[in-house]
Amino acid sequence: MLSLNMNMKNNLKKVVITGGAGFIGSNLAKKLIHEGAENILIIDDLSTGKIENLDELKSESSKIEFIESRIEDLQNLNNLLSGYDFCFHLAAGVGVQYIMDNVSKALLTNIEGTHIMIEACKENNLPILITSTSEVYGVSNDEVWTENTKSLIGPPTKLRWSYAASKLIDEFLVLSEFNDGNLNPIVVRLFNIIGPNQVSDYGMVVPKFVEAALKNEDLIVHGEGSQTRSFTWVHDVIEYFYLLASKQLYGEIFNIGQTEEISINDLAKLVIKLSDSKSQIIYKSHEEVYGTKFEDPMRRTPSIEKIVKATGYEPSMEIPQMVEEIIKYKKLNS
Ligand SMILES: NC(=O)c1ccc[n+]([C@@H]2O[C@H](COP(=O)([O-])OP(=O)(O)OC[C@H]3O[C@@H](n4cnc5c(N)ncnc54)[C@H](O)[C@@H]3O)[C@@H](O)[C@H]2O)c1
């Protein structure tokens, strides 16, 4: 059996973040420094992340080591991870557009990269948090998706499901190692996260809409726009990461998201209103945008009962406030 450090926050003094130059990873690095982390190792190949995302941490540069590399290419990973307390594994091929354009590469990163991280964490006795996704529920018809909801993904001819399948494999990989007593993993399934440092390039709807609205360009809604989504502020997400890791809730799966839903049509209207834009909404079929190998769930709403009970923390922001914050952020950073 693994020896567990029962001192809550001391298990987060020396931390590894893969994908730490990305949207969620860079926000997480800031949070951990703020909470007193002494040393953060960031591994990122900058394929979708940006080194500028770490600019705000320049004054803390003595605490941060950055390695620009694909995980899969690191020869000395076991040595690199020696002496660390915890690993947040975020590196992955992410985003509907990115996945559809890079199916094989993303599959390999998500499976091979995760397997390599698992082996190195086992070797160094490091607990690992892996970031899975609401996509693993597929098009489940359940009213709300609990961690036990049955997955309804596929068929594999619809290549968009490759992302969900690869993330499910990651979950099996870490949970089977937990079952065998070799690893202390936490699995989180994230539902549409938004906030500062998120880019629009890979198909993320809120930054896409906001950027278009600020330029008075058309907002392109895929399908009829009646599909609903829930959005969660990135600072709430990393608060959950921090609490789950501090509390050492190993061997468990947690949804992280919000229960408030909005249709993509209403989201487009809200963005136009809050940014005082002259943009028009136009419609394109999913097939026109992504080809025939795509399908999309009509709803995607989590049950967050389990994580709220485990951490005592509730998501702090509603959709209009989040959209306003993103408009402010994009105005400052465009
Ligand atoms: N943002 C969301 O709404 C959301 C939803 C569900 C799951 N997730 C998961 O959360 C994690 C972080 O996503 P994000 O939104 O911050 O995306 P992101 O693209 O900003 O972050 C991913 C980071 O990983 C890096 N990376 C990719 N492949 C790599 C490799 N082989 N080796 C090293 N680095 C590599 C990228 O350069 C990037 O910085 C991902 O695992 C993603 O699947 C995100």
The ligand as an SDF file (V2000), in Angstrom:
LIG
                    3D

 44 48  0  0  0  0  0  0  0  0999 V2000
  -11.2770   23.6210  -21.3810 N   0  0  0  0  0  0  0  0  0  0  0  0
  -12.2590   22.7720  -21.2440 C   0  0  0  0  0  0  0  0  0  0  0  0
  -13.4480   23.1470  -21.3070 O   0  0  0  0  0  0  0  0  0  0  0  0
  -11.9820   21.3090  -20.9670 C   0  0  0  0  0  0  0  0  0  0  0  0
  -13.0710   20.4300  -20.8980 C   0  0  0  0  0  0  0  0  0  0  0  0
  -12.8250   19.0880  -20.6660 C   0  0  0  0  0  0  0  0  0  0  0  0
  -11.5300   18.6240  -20.4420 C   0  0  0  0  0  0  0  0  0  0  0  0
  -10.4890   19.4960  -20.5220 N   0  0  0  0  0  0  0  0  0  0  0  0
   -9.1350   18.9560  -20.2940 C   0  0  0  0  0  0  0  0  0  0  0  0
   -8.3770   19.8570  -19.4910 O   0  0  0  0  0  0  0  0  0  0  0  0
   -6.9950   19.8160  -19.8690 C   0  0  0  0  0  0  0  0  0  0  0  0
   -6.4920   21.2330  -20.1330 C   0  0  0  0  0  0  0  0  0  0  0  0
   -7.2250   21.7820  -21.2190 O   0  0  0  0  0  0  0  0  0  0  0  0
   -7.1680   23.3190  -21.6300 P   0  0  0  0  0  0  0  0  0  0  0  0
   -8.5580   23.7350  -21.9230 O   0  0  0  0  0  0  0  0  0  0  0  0
   -6.3450   24.0680  -20.6730 O   0  0  0  0  0  0  0  0  0  0  0  0
   -6.4580   23.2010  -23.0580 O   0  0  0  0  0  0  0  0  0  0  0  0
   -5.0790   23.7870  -23.5930 P   0  0  0  0  0  0  0  0  0  0  0  0
   -4.9730   23.3460  -25.0100 O   0  0  0  0  0  0  0  0  0  0  0  0
   -5.0050   25.2400  -23.3230 O   0  0  0  0  0  0  0  0  0  0  0  0
   -4.0260   23.0310  -22.6740 O   0  0  0  0  0  0  0  0  0  0  0  0
   -3.3890   21.8250  -23.0450 C   0  0  0  0  0  0  0  0  0  0  0  0
   -1.8910   22.0650  -22.9220 C   0  0  0  0  0  0  0  0  0  0  0  0
   -1.1900   20.8380  -23.1650 O   0  0  0  0  0  0  0  0  0  0  0  0
   -0.0800   21.1030  -24.0290 C   0  0  0  0  0  0  0  0  0  0  0  0
    0.2120   19.8320  -24.7210 N   0  0  0  0  0  0  0  0  0  0  0  0
   -0.5720   19.2190  -25.6500 C   0  0  0  0  0  0  0  0  0  0  0  0
    0.0030   18.0610  -26.0240 N   0  0  0  0  0  0  0  0  0  0  0  0
    1.1550   17.9370  -25.3060 C   0  0  0  0  0  0  0  0  0  0  0  0
    2.1830   16.9390  -25.2420 C   0  0  0  0  0  0  0  0  0  0  0  0
    2.1230   15.8350  -26.0040 N   0  0  0  0  0  0  0  0  0  0  0  0
    3.2140   17.1250  -24.3900 N   0  0  0  0  0  0  0  0  0  0  0  0
    3.2830   18.2630  -23.6190 C   0  0  0  0  0  0  0  0  0  0  0  0
    2.3320   19.2440  -23.6400 N   0  0  0  0  0  0  0  0  0  0  0  0
    1.2870   19.0670  -24.4840 C   0  0  0  0  0  0  0  0  0  0  0  0
   -0.5440   22.2320  -24.9260 C   0  0  0  0  0  0  0  0  0  0  0  0
    0.4950   22.9830  -25.5190 O   0  0  0  0  0  0  0  0  0  0  0  0
   -1.3760   23.0720  -23.9620 C   0  0  0  0  0  0  0  0  0  0  0  0
   -0.5960   24.0520  -23.3150 O   0  0  0  0  0  0  0  0  0  0  0  0
   -6.9270   18.8790  -21.0820 C   0  0  0  0  0  0  0  0  0  0  0  0
   -6.5130   17.6050  -20.6440 O   0  0  0  0  0  0  0  0  0  0  0  0
   -8.3500   18.8100  -21.5860 C   0  0  0  0  0  0  0  0  0  0  0  0
   -8.6240   17.5880  -22.2400 O   0  0  0  0  0  0  0  0  0  0  0  0
  -10.6800   20.8320  -20.7840 C   0  0  0  0  0  0  0  0  0  0  0  0
  1  2  1  0
  2  3  2  0
  2  4  1  0
  4  5  1  0
  4 44  2  0
  5  6  2  0
  6  7  1  0
  7  8  2  0
  8  9  1  0
  8 44  1  0
  9 10  1  0
  9 42  1  0
 10 11  1  0
 11 12  1  0
 11 40  1  0
 12 13  1  0
 13 14  1  0
 14 15  2  0
 14 16  1  0
 14 17  1  0
 17 18  1  0
 18 19  2  0
 18 20  1  0
 18 21  1  0
 21 22  1  0
 22 23  1  0
 23 24  1  0
 23 38  1  0
 24 25  1  0
 25 26  1  0
 25 36  1  0
 26 27  1  0
 26 35  1  0
 27 28  2  0
 28 29  1  0
 29 30  1  0
 29 35  2  0
 30 31  1  0
 30 32  2  0
 32 33  1  0
 33 34  2  0
 34 35  1  0
 36 37  1  0
 36 38  1  0
 38 39  1  0
 40 41  1  0
 40 42  1  0
 42 43  1  0
M  CHG  2   8   1  16  -1
M  END
$$$$
